[in-house]
């Protein structure tokens, strides 16, 4: 009986040590899962680049598509004094200058509007279509 009483604290300490070890291993796995990278950088020429799917070229975007994804940031809110879509009073003096002038201003920038309205992936055709869309919906 005295042997059992003497070994009981040793068994208890061993059980506690084992449970801490199991907890630490579980916690380490949990931390690794929470802090795992969500993606990877894949450069041209890397093996991972071979699996990338090229987006289908569907041709030039419509004026509305360009407006809805790019131009709306300023022309939908009036940011930096941009005339809002549909504001006939703000657009009238601009429209009076002619479409060619508006196309040039949109492409090269004018006053607070940066060149291409910061639509760096827009083609000239797409920019002109976006201007036409703005004008058609602001007369």
LUMLO-608037 format. One record per residue: residue number from 1; residue in one letter; x, y, z of N, C-alpha, C in turn. Coordinates in Angstrom, 2 decimals, always signed. Each point is the difference from the previous one (the first is absolute). Layout:
# LUMLO-608037
+-----+----+---------+---------+---------+---------+----------+---------+---------+---------+---------+
|   i | aa |  n.east | n.north |    n.up | ca.east | ca.north |   ca.up |  c.east | c.north |    c.up |
+-----+----+---------+---------+---------+---------+----------+---------+---------+---------+---------+
| NUM |  A |       X |       Y |       Z |       X |        Y |       Z |       X |       Y |       Z |
...
+-----+----+---------+---------+---------+---------+----------+---------+---------+---------+---------+
This chain:
# LUMLO-608037
+-----+----+---------+---------+---------+---------+----------+---------+---------+---------+---------+
|   i | aa |  n.east | n.north |    n.up | ca.east | ca.north |   ca.up |  c.east | c.north |    c.up |
+-----+----+---------+---------+---------+---------+----------+---------+---------+---------+---------+
|   1 |  X |   +0.81 |   -1.19 |   +0.00 |   -0.81 |    +1.19 |   +0.00 |   +0.85 |   +1.25 |   +0.00 |
|   2 |  X |   +1.08 |   -0.02 |   +0.76 |   +0.86 |    +1.17 |   +0.05 |   +0.68 |   +0.25 |   -1.34 |
|   3 |  X |   +0.25 |   -1.04 |   -0.78 |   +0.57 |    +0.16 |   -1.33 |   -0.99 |   +0.71 |   -0.92 |
|   4 |  X |   -1.28 |   -0.31 |   +0.12 |   -1.02 |    +0.63 |   -0.81 |   -0.13 |   +1.48 |   +0.37 |
|   5 |  X |   +0.04 |   +0.31 |   +1.28 |   -0.10 |    +1.40 |   +0.42 |   +1.21 |   +0.80 |   -0.48 |
|   6 |  X |   +1.14 |   -0.58 |   -0.05 |   +1.19 |    +0.70 |   -0.46 |   +0.00 |   +0.17 |   -1.52 |
|   7 |  X |   -0.55 |   -0.97 |   -0.71 |   +0.01 |    +0.09 |   -1.46 |   -1.15 |   +0.85 |   -0.55 |
|   8 |  X |   -1.03 |   +0.25 |   +0.78 |   -1.14 |    +0.79 |   -0.46 |   +0.39 |   +1.41 |   -0.42 |
|   9 |  X |   +0.79 |   +0.73 |   +0.77 |   +0.43 |    +1.34 |   -0.48 |   +0.83 |   -0.07 |   -1.27 |
|  10 |  X |   +0.79 |   -1.01 |   -0.15 |   +0.85 |    -0.13 |   -1.19 |   -0.89 |   -0.27 |   -1.22 |
|  11 |  X |   -0.99 |   -0.84 |   +0.16 |   -0.94 |    -0.30 |   -1.08 |   -0.79 |   +1.26 |   -0.37 |
|  12 |  X |   -0.42 |   +0.75 |   +0.99 |   -0.76 |    +1.24 |   -0.24 |   +0.86 |   +1.00 |   -0.77 |
|  13 |  X |   +1.23 |   +0.18 |   +0.40 |   +0.91 |    +0.92 |   -0.68 |   +0.23 |   -0.46 |   -1.43 |
|  14 |  X |   +0.16 |   -1.28 |   -0.21 |   +0.22 |    -0.54 |   -1.35 |   -1.24 |   +0.22 |   -0.87 |
|  15 |  X |   -1.18 |   -0.20 |   +0.57 |   -1.24 |    +0.21 |   -0.76 |   -0.15 |   +1.47 |   -0.39 |
|  16 |  X |   +0.30 |   +0.89 |   +0.91 |   -0.08 |    +1.44 |   -0.29 |   +1.01 |   +0.37 |   -1.08 |
|  17 |  X |   +1.20 |   -0.52 |   +0.09 |   +1.04 |    +0.30 |   -1.00 |   -0.42 |   -0.49 |   -1.37 |
|  18 |  X |   -0.58 |   -1.20 |   -0.07 |   -0.46 |    -0.54 |   -1.28 |   -1.14 |   +0.84 |   -0.59 |
|  19 |  X |   -0.91 |   +0.46 |   +0.86 |   -1.11 |    +0.81 |   -0.51 |   +0.50 |   +1.35 |   -0.51 |
|  20 |  X |   +1.01 |   +0.60 |   +0.67 |   +0.58 |    +1.26 |   -0.49 |   +0.69 |   -0.21 |   -1.34 |
|  21 |  X |   +0.67 |   -1.13 |   -0.16 |   +0.66 |    -0.31 |   -1.26 |   -1.01 |   -0.14 |   -1.12 |
|  22 |  X |   -1.09 |   -0.70 |   +0.27 |   -1.05 |    -0.18 |   -1.02 |   -0.64 |   +1.35 |   -0.33 |
|  23 |  X |   -0.25 |   +0.82 |   +1.02 |   -0.59 |    +1.32 |   -0.23 |   +0.94 |   +0.87 |   -0.84 |
|  24 |  X |   +1.30 |   -0.02 |   +0.32 |   +0.97 |    +0.81 |   -0.74 |   +0.07 |   -0.43 |   -1.46 |
|  25 |  X |   -0.05 |   -1.30 |   -0.26 |   +0.03 |    -0.49 |   -1.38 |   -1.25 |   +0.43 |   -0.75 |
|  26 |  X |   -1.16 |   -0.09 |   +0.64 |   -1.26 |    +0.43 |   -0.62 |   +0.02 |   +1.50 |   -0.24 |
|  27 |  X |   +0.47 |   +0.75 |   +0.98 |   +0.05 |    +1.46 |   -0.13 |   +0.95 |   +0.41 |   -1.12 |
|  28 |  X |   +1.12 |   -0.68 |   -0.13 |   +0.96 |    +0.32 |   -1.06 |   -0.64 |   -0.23 |   -1.37 |
|  29 |  X |   -0.72 |   -1.11 |   -0.15 |   -0.69 |    -0.29 |   -1.26 |   -1.06 |   +1.07 |   -0.28 |
|  30 |  X |   -0.74 |   +0.38 |   +1.00 |   -1.04 |    +1.02 |   -0.16 |   +0.61 |   +1.33 |   -0.42 |
|  31 |  X |   +1.08 |   +0.39 |   +0.64 |   +0.67 |    +1.26 |   -0.35 |   +0.53 |   -0.06 |   -1.42 |
|  32 |  X |   +0.58 |   -1.12 |   -0.39 |   +0.51 |    -0.14 |   -1.36 |   -1.13 |   +0.10 |   -1.03 |
|  33 |  X |   -1.15 |   -0.57 |   +0.30 |   -1.14 |    +0.08 |   -0.91 |   -0.50 |   +1.44 |   -0.12 |
|  34 |  X |   -0.05 |   +0.72 |   +1.13 |   -0.49 |    +1.38 |   -0.02 |   +0.95 |   +0.95 |   -0.70 |
|  35 |  X |   +1.28 |   -0.30 |   +0.02 |   +0.98 |    +0.91 |   -0.58 |   +0.57 |   -0.49 |   -1.32 |
|  36 |  X |   -0.62 |   -1.01 |   -0.58 |   +0.46 |    -0.53 |   -1.29 |   -0.23 |   +1.03 |   -1.09 |
|  37 |  X |   +0.87 |   +0.07 |   -1.01 |   -0.20 |    +0.94 |   -1.11 |   -1.30 |   -0.31 |   -0.73 |
|  38 |  X |   -0.66 |   +1.05 |   -0.48 |   -1.25 |    -0.18 |   -0.72 |   +0.22 |   -0.11 |   -1.50 |
|  39 |  X |   +1.18 |   +0.23 |   -0.46 |   +0.28 |    -0.08 |   -1.43 |   +1.48 |   -0.12 |   -0.23 |
|  40 |  X |   +0.39 |   +0.13 |   -1.24 |   +1.41 |    -0.07 |   -0.35 |   +0.27 |   +0.93 |   -1.17 |
|  41 |  X |   +1.23 |   +0.42 |   -0.11 |   +0.42 |    +0.82 |   -1.13 |   +0.45 |   -0.94 |   -1.10 |
|  42 |  X |   -0.51 |   +0.23 |   -1.19 |   +0.31 |    -0.87 |   -1.12 |   +0.53 |   +0.89 |   -1.13 |
|  43 |  X |   +1.27 |   -0.14 |   -0.31 |   +0.64 |    +0.81 |   -1.03 |   +0.06 |   -0.77 |   -1.32 |
|  44 |  X |   +0.02 |   +0.74 |   -1.08 |   +0.13 |    -0.62 |   -1.32 |   +1.26 |   -0.86 |   -0.02 |
|  45 |  X |   -0.13 |   -1.20 |   -0.51 |   +1.11 |    -0.92 |   -0.05 |   +0.00 |   -0.99 |   +1.15 |
|  46 |  X |   -0.71 |   +0.31 |   +1.10 |   -0.11 |    -0.94 |   +1.10 |   -0.92 |   -1.14 |   -0.39 |
|  47 |  X |   +0.17 |   -1.13 |   +0.67 |   -0.84 |    -1.16 |   -0.29 |   -1.48 |   +0.31 |   +0.24 |
|  48 |  X |   -0.29 |   +0.80 |   +1.04 |   -1.39 |    +0.31 |   +0.30 |   -0.65 |   +0.86 |   -1.09 |
|  49 |  X |   +0.80 |   +0.71 |   -0.77 |   -0.55 |    +0.86 |   -1.06 |   -0.59 |   -0.82 |   -1.14 |
|  50 |  X |   +0.42 |   -1.23 |   -0.15 |   -0.51 |    -0.85 |   -1.09 |   -1.46 |   -0.35 |   +0.21 |
|  51 |  X |   -0.47 |   +0.07 |   +1.24 |   -1.38 |    -0.38 |   +0.30 |   -0.96 |   +1.17 |   -0.04 |
|  52 |  X |   +0.53 |   +1.20 |   -0.18 |   -0.88 |    +1.17 |   -0.04 |   -0.85 |   -0.02 |   -1.26 |
|  53 |  X |   -1.23 |   +0.41 |   +0.13 |   -0.91 |    +0.03 |   -1.13 |   -0.06 |   +1.43 |   -0.53 |
|  54 |  X |   +0.25 |   +0.16 |   -1.26 |   -0.06 |    +1.32 |   -0.60 |   -1.45 |   +0.42 |   -0.14 |
|  55 |  X |   -0.26 |   +1.28 |   +0.29 |   -1.37 |    +0.49 |   -0.16 |   -0.31 |   +0.14 |   -1.48 |
|  56 |  X |   -1.22 |   -0.29 |   -0.32 |   -0.41 |    +0.07 |   -1.40 |   -0.13 |   +1.46 |   -0.42 |
|  57 |  X |   +0.58 |   +0.34 |   -1.12 |   -0.11 |    +1.35 |   -0.52 |   -1.34 |   +0.10 |   -0.73 |
|  58 |  X |   -0.86 |   +0.81 |   +0.56 |   -1.34 |    +0.13 |   -0.58 |   -0.12 |   +1.26 |   -0.85 |
|  59 |  X |   +1.11 |   +0.64 |   -0.27 |   -0.04 |    +1.23 |   -0.79 |   -0.12 |   +1.21 |   +0.91 |
|  60 |  X |   -0.17 |   +1.16 |   -0.61 |   -0.07 |    +1.23 |   +0.80 |   -1.25 |   +0.03 |   +0.87 |
|  61 |  X |   +0.15 |   +0.61 |   +1.17 |   -1.13 |    +0.16 |   +0.92 |   -0.91 |   +1.11 |   -0.50 |
|  62 |  X |   -1.26 |   -0.08 |   +0.36 |   -0.95 |    +1.04 |   -0.38 |   +0.25 |   +1.24 |   +0.84 |
|  63 |  X |   -0.56 |   +1.11 |   -0.46 |   +0.12 |    +1.24 |   +0.76 |   -0.59 |   -0.14 |   +1.40 |
|  64 |  X |   -1.13 |   -0.67 |   +0.10 |   -0.63 |    -0.19 |   +1.30 |   +0.87 |   -0.89 |   +0.89 |
|  65 |  X |   +0.59 |   -1.04 |   -0.58 |   +0.86 |    -0.89 |   +0.79 |   +1.20 |   +0.75 |   +0.57 |
|  66 |  X |   +0.61 |   +0.85 |   -0.81 |   +1.14 |    +0.80 |   +0.47 |   -0.47 |   +0.98 |   +1.06 |
|  67 |  X |   -1.13 |   +0.67 |   -0.26 |   -0.53 |    +0.95 |   +0.99 |   -0.27 |   -0.71 |   +1.32 |
|  68 |  X |   -0.68 |   -1.15 |   -0.05 |   -0.41 |    -0.70 |   +1.21 |   +1.18 |   -0.52 |   +0.82 |
|  69 |  X |   +1.13 |   -0.25 |   -0.65 |   +1.15 |    -0.54 |   +0.73 |   +1.08 |   +1.03 |   +0.29 |
|  70 |  X |   +0.06 |   +1.06 |   -0.77 |   +1.09 |    +0.97 |   +0.17 |   -0.52 |   +1.41 |   +0.29 |
|  71 |  X |   -0.76 |   +0.53 |   -0.93 |   -0.40 |    +1.41 |   +0.04 |   -0.93 |   +0.34 |   +1.17 |
|  72 |  X |   -0.78 |   -0.97 |   +0.42 |   -1.00 |    +0.23 |   +1.04 |   +0.63 |   +0.50 |   +1.30 |
|  73 |  X |   +1.25 |   -0.32 |   +0.24 |   +0.66 |    +0.42 |   +1.24 |   -0.06 |   +1.52 |   +0.16 |
|  74 |  X |   +0.20 |   +0.73 |   -1.08 |   -0.05 |    +1.46 |   +0.07 |   -1.30 |   +0.56 |   -0.59 |
|  75 |  X |   -0.40 |   -0.52 |   -1.16 |   -1.17 |    +0.55 |   -0.67 |   -1.32 |   -0.47 |   +0.62 |
|  76 |  X |   +0.06 |   -0.94 |   +0.91 |   -1.19 |    -0.42 |   +0.73 |   -0.16 |   +0.76 |   +1.30 |
|  77 |  X |   +1.10 |   +0.58 |   +0.51 |   -0.02 |    +0.70 |   +1.28 |   +0.25 |   +1.49 |   -0.11 |
|  78 |  X |   +0.59 |   +0.41 |   -1.12 |   +0.37 |    +1.41 |   -0.15 |   +1.35 |   +0.31 |   +0.63 |
|  79 |  X |   +0.79 |   -1.02 |   +0.28 |   +1.31 |    +0.19 |   +0.63 |   +0.88 |   +0.92 |   -0.85 |
|  80 |  X |   +0.73 |   +0.87 |   +0.67 |   +0.94 |    +0.93 |   -0.64 |   -0.67 |   +0.86 |   -1.06 |
|  81 |  X |   -1.29 |   +0.24 |   +0.16 |   -0.72 |    +0.87 |   -0.93 |   -0.42 |   -0.68 |   -1.29 |
|  82 |  X |   +0.09 |   -1.32 |   -0.07 |   -0.41 |    -0.73 |   -1.21 |   -1.50 |   +0.15 |   -0.20 |
|  83 |  X |   -0.43 |   +0.31 |   -1.22 |   -1.44 |    +0.10 |   -0.24 |   -0.64 |   -1.39 |   +0.12 |
|  84 |  X |   -1.09 |   -0.07 |   +0.75 |   -0.67 |    -1.27 |   +0.23 |   -0.80 |   -0.44 |   -1.23 |
|  85 |  X |   -0.10 |   -1.29 |   -0.16 |   -0.81 |    -0.57 |   -1.07 |   -1.44 |   +0.48 |   +0.18 |
|  86 |  X |   -0.56 |   +0.55 |   -1.07 |   -1.38 |    +0.46 |   +0.04 |   -0.19 |   +1.45 |   +0.41 |
|  87 |  X |   +1.06 |   +0.67 |   +0.43 |   -0.09 |    +1.41 |   +0.40 |   +0.10 |   +0.87 |   -1.26 |
|  88 |  X |   -1.15 |   +0.30 |   -0.60 |   -0.02 |    +0.71 |   -1.27 |   +0.61 |   +1.39 |   +0.10 |
|  89 |  X |   -0.20 |   +0.68 |   +1.12 |   +0.55 |    +1.35 |   +0.15 |   +1.53 |   -0.02 |   +0.02 |
|  90 |  X |   +0.57 |   -0.98 |   +0.66 |   +1.47 |    -0.09 |   +0.09 |   +0.60 |   -0.47 |   -1.33 |
|  91 |  X |   -0.72 |   -0.82 |   -0.72 |   +0.52 |    -0.54 |   -1.26 |   -0.21 |   +0.93 |   -1.19 |
|  92 |  X |   -0.99 |   +0.86 |   +0.03 |   -0.34 |    +0.83 |   -1.17 |   +1.20 |   +0.78 |   -0.55 |
|  93 |  X |   +0.75 |   +0.75 |   +0.82 |   +1.13 |    +0.74 |   -0.57 |   +1.11 |   -0.92 |   -0.53 |
|  94 |  X |   +0.13 |   -1.16 |   +0.58 |   +1.01 |    -0.95 |   -0.47 |   -0.42 |   -0.60 |   -1.33 |
|  95 |  X |   -1.26 |   -0.37 |   -0.10 |   -0.53 |    -0.58 |   -1.24 |   +0.07 |   +1.02 |   -1.13 |
|  96 |  X |   -0.18 |   +1.27 |   +0.35 |   +0.04 |    +1.07 |   -1.02 |   +1.38 |   +0.09 |   -0.66 |
|  97 |  X |   +1.04 |   -0.46 |   +0.67 |   +1.35 |    +0.01 |   -0.58 |   +0.19 |   -1.07 |   -1.06 |
|  98 |  X |   -0.90 |   -0.98 |   -0.03 |   +0.07 |    -1.05 |   -1.02 |   +0.58 |   -1.29 |   +0.54 |
|  99 |  X |   -0.42 |   -1.08 |   -0.63 |   +0.45 |    -1.33 |   +0.42 |   +1.51 |   -0.19 |   -0.16 |
| 100 |  X |   +0.55 |   +0.56 |   -1.08 |   +1.44 |    -0.16 |   -0.23 |   +0.80 |   +0.57 |   +1.17 |
| 101 |  X |   -0.40 |   +1.18 |   +0.46 |   +0.68 |    +0.63 |   +1.14 |   -0.16 |   -0.84 |   +1.26 |
| 102 |  X |   -1.22 |   -0.51 |   +0.22 |   -0.23 |    -0.84 |   +1.18 |   +0.83 |   -1.29 |   -0.06 |
| 103 |  X |   +0.09 |   -0.57 |   -1.19 |   +0.82 |    -1.21 |   -0.15 |   +1.47 |   +0.30 |   +0.31 |
| 104 |  X |   +0.50 |   +1.09 |   -0.53 |   +1.39 |    +0.39 |   +0.25 |   +0.25 |   +0.27 |   +1.48 |
| 105 |  X |   -0.93 |   +0.72 |   +0.63 |   +0.16 |    +0.31 |   +1.43 |   -0.02 |   -1.26 |   +0.85 |
| 106 |  X |   -0.86 |   -0.94 |   -0.36 |   -0.07 |    -1.25 |   +0.76 |   +1.29 |   -0.79 |   -0.19 |
| 107 |  X |   +0.54 |   -0.02 |   -1.19 |   +1.21 |    -0.77 |   -0.29 |   +1.24 |   +0.63 |   +0.62 |
| 108 |  X |   +0.13 |   +1.32 |   -0.13 |   +1.21 |    +0.70 |   +0.45 |   -0.10 |   +0.58 |   +1.40 |
| 109 |  X |   -1.21 |   +0.10 |   +0.52 |   -0.22 |    +0.62 |   +1.31 |   -0.34 |   +1.47 |   -0.17 |
| 110 |  X |   -0.76 |   +0.52 |   +0.95 |   -0.42 |    +1.39 |   -0.07 |   -0.34 |   +0.47 |   +1.40 |
| 111 |  X |   +0.59 |   +1.13 |   +0.40 |   -0.19 |    +0.53 |   +1.36 |   +0.28 |   -1.09 |   +1.02 |
| 112 |  X |   -0.97 |   -0.34 |   +0.85 |   +0.24 |    -0.99 |   +1.06 |   -0.07 |   -1.44 |   -0.51 |
| 113 |  X |   -0.50 |   -0.20 |   -1.22 |   -0.11 |    -1.36 |   -0.53 |   +1.35 |   -0.45 |   -0.56 |
| 114 |  X |   +0.54 |   -1.10 |   +0.55 |   +1.27 |    -0.51 |   -0.53 |   -0.21 |   -0.66 |   -1.36 |
| 115 |  X |   +1.08 |   -0.18 |   -0.72 |   -0.07 |    -0.65 |   -1.31 |   -0.70 |   -1.34 |   +0.12 |
| 116 |  X |   -0.89 |   -0.25 |   -0.93 |   -0.78 |    -1.24 |   -0.06 |   -0.83 |   -0.22 |   +1.25 |
| 117 |  X |   -0.19 |   +1.03 |   +0.79 |   -0.77 |    -0.16 |   +1.23 |   +0.57 |   -1.08 |   +0.89 |
| 118 |  X |   +1.30 |   -0.24 |   -0.11 |   +0.73 |    -1.06 |   +0.69 |   -0.42 |   -1.40 |   -0.42 |
| 119 |  X |   -0.67 |   -0.12 |   -1.13 |   -0.35 |    -1.31 |   -0.54 |   +1.15 |   -0.45 |   -0.89 |
| 120 |  X |   +1.06 |   -0.49 |   +0.61 |   +1.22 |    -0.32 |   -0.72 |   -0.14 |   -1.19 |   -0.94 |
| 121 |  X |   -1.04 |   -0.80 |   +0.19 |   -0.19 |    -1.14 |   -0.90 |   -1.04 |   +0.30 |   -1.08 |
| 122 |  X |   -0.46 |   +1.24 |   -0.08 |   -0.98 |    +0.37 |   -1.03 |   +0.70 |   +0.33 |   -1.32 |
| 123 |  X |   -0.61 |   -0.44 |   -1.07 |   +0.49 |    +0.37 |   -1.33 |   -0.62 |   +1.33 |   -0.38 |
| 124 |  X |   +0.50 |   +0.58 |   -1.05 |   -0.56 |    +1.26 |   -0.49 |   -1.48 |   -0.19 |   -0.36 |
| 125 |  X |   -0.30 |   -1.11 |   -0.65 |   -1.39 |    -0.31 |   -0.39 |   -0.91 |   -0.10 |   +1.23 |
| 126 |  X |   +0.48 |   -0.63 |   +1.04 |   -0.79 |    -0.13 |   +1.23 |   -0.21 |   +1.34 |   +0.69 |
| 127 |  X |   +1.05 |   +0.82 |   +0.02 |   -0.14 |    +1.33 |   +0.61 |   -1.02 |   +0.84 |   -0.76 |
| 128 |  X |   +0.08 |   -0.03 |   -1.32 |   -0.96 |    +0.75 |   -0.82 |   -1.42 |   -0.51 |   +0.25 |
| 129 |  X |   -0.16 |   -1.31 |   +0.13 |   -1.32 |    -0.57 |   +0.26 |   -0.52 |   +0.43 |   +1.37 |
| 130 |  X |   +0.89 |   +0.09 |   +0.99 |   -0.41 |    +0.45 |   +1.33 |   -0.44 |   +1.46 |   -0.04 |
| 131 |  X |   +0.74 |   +0.84 |   -0.73 |   -0.40 |    +1.41 |   -0.15 |   -1.35 |   +0.10 |   -0.69 |
| 132 |  X |   -0.17 |   -0.77 |   -1.06 |   -1.28 |    +0.01 |   -0.72 |   -1.13 |   -0.41 |   +0.92 |
| 133 |  X |   +0.23 |   -1.00 |   +0.84 |   -1.03 |    -0.46 |   +0.95 |   -0.35 |   +1.13 |   +0.98 |
| 134 |  X |   +1.02 |   +0.66 |   +0.52 |   -0.25 |    +1.12 |   +0.92 |   -0.80 |   +1.10 |   -0.66 |
| 135 |  X |   +0.38 |   +0.35 |   -1.22 |   -0.67 |    +1.09 |   -0.72 |   -1.46 |   -0.39 |   -0.31 |
| 136 |  X |   -0.18 |   -1.20 |   -0.53 |   -1.35 |    -0.46 |   -0.36 |   -0.95 |   -0.01 |   +1.19 |
| 137 |  X |   +0.54 |   -0.27 |   +1.19 |   -0.83 |    -0.08 |   +1.20 |   +0.03 |   +1.28 |   +0.83 |
| 138 |  X |   +0.52 |   +1.06 |   -0.58 |   +0.10 |    +1.27 |   +0.74 |   -0.51 |   +1.18 |   -0.82 |
| 139 |  X |   -0.76 |   -0.27 |   -1.05 |   -0.54 |    +1.10 |   -0.82 |   -1.41 |   +0.33 |   +0.42 |
+-----+----+---------+---------+---------+---------+----------+---------+---------+---------+---------+
